[in-house]
Amino acid sequence: MNTLLRMLKGLHPDVDFETCETLIDDKILDSFDIITLVADINSEFDVTIPAEEIIPENFNSARALYALIERLSNED
């Protein structure tokens, strides 16, 4: 989780990613941020996020995104 939080802080240092649960709803993360995250997650965690998983529910909070990473890494 710390690695993911570091990635997110690199995108938006002013956001409290540990508590924010509306990253997509409040337009904190935009499409470029999502593309960057997907690529960084692939590199860092060796997890490929399929297009059908790129939905607001999976990216609205760091916790939800980390749960997605764990779920996908367990599918391998």
N, C-alpha and C positions, 0 to 999 in steps of 0.2 A: 504493500500500500504506500509506503514512503516513496518508492520510486515513482509511482503514479502521481502522487501529490507534487513531487519535484517537477515532473513533466508539466503538470497543469500550472504550477506557479511560474514556470518559464514562459507560458503563454500570457498569463494575466497575474502579475505579482500582487496586485491590489485586492484580489478576491480571496475570501476565506473558504477554500475548497473543502475543508473538513466539516463545515456546517451547511454550506449552500446546497440546496436540493432543487434549484430552479435554473440550472445553468443554460438549458435550452429555452425553457419557458420565458425567462427574462432576457434572452438573447445575449447572454454573457459569452457563450461559445458560438461562433459563426461557422459557416461551412469550411472556411480555410483552417480554422482550429480543429475541426473534426478530421479533416484530411491529414493534418499534421499528427494528431493523436493516433489515428489508425496506423500510420506509417511508423511512428515512434513505438507504439505498443508491439507492432510486428517485430521490430528490431530488438527491443528490450526484453520482451517476454516470449518471443518466438511463437506468437499467436496471431493467426489471420482472422480478422473480423469480417465475416461475409456481409455483403450489401444488405441482406434482409435483417441483419442485427443492428444496422445503423438507424436506430429509431430513437425518438426523444427519451423514452423510458430508460434506455441503456446509457444515456449520456447526460441526464439531468443532474446527477451528483457523482462525486468521486466514488462513493460507496457503490452505486449502481454500476458504474463502469468497472470497478474492481471485481464485482460479482460476475460481470460478463467475462472478464479476462479469466477468472478462475474456472468458470463453467466451460469456456472454450478450451482451456488448457487441459481440462479433465476429459474432454471428448477425444483427445488424440490417442 
